[in-house]
């Protein structure tokens, strides 16, 4: 490994520990106010599932220099740990906390949203690792494109629908399902949009726009579903299947369908 790669590896180790500290401490030491096994189980299962998905992409679709080298496999797995750790630290500032909402308050809706967000970020970052490139900084550039856009779109959605409040205050499981579906679908679409061999930053951005614009359709559908399905005084607890699980499946299917339509990178 080169000097800059060693520096990046060491930095990612520290960032990963910092980013995952609250999540792990909440799992291991926090005594929840009310026991809800579903929320606890989701928060336990999603990290290893996301890590397994990341490892599979690296092993199967990354550059041969990475997939055939255990040292670089470890390097990019640690980078994923840091990337998702930063995501874990950002969410509480936006009003959604794994530790406080999903674990301490045993809010299953929050666990769904947090878990879906983690998986979506993993899919976007995994796409950034697909193909040949000159170095780790290319992965960072592509990863930023694939993960920042869904976050911004979700915040705009929240400004219209107050979906975060529905998740954290109303504990609306349907809103949690829809949020998870949006993040997973956008991770699939935008991860595919940044996948492929590196040519230049301009070409990457151009390809990202050309291949990633369908995420706006998914986002628009999510906003519409959030407006229709949000809790109201007349319907304080929307049906979690009709307004939650079914939209989740529709959104994820849309993401998978778009990836299949794009074909191989």
Secondary structure, DSSP 4 states (H G I P E B T S, - for coil): --HHHHHHHHHHHHHHHHHHHHHHHHHHH---SS--HHHHHHHHHHHHHHHHHHHHHHHHHB-HHHHT-HHHHHHHHHHHHHHHHHHHHHHGGGT--IIIIIIIS--HHHHHHHHHHHHHHHHHHHHHTBB--SSHHHHHHHHHHHHHHHHHHHHHHHHHH-HHHHHHTS--HHHHHHHHHHHHHHHHHHHHHH-S----HHHHHHHHHHHHTHHHHHHHHHHHHHHHHS-BTTBSS--TIIIIIHHHHHHHHHHHHHHHHH---
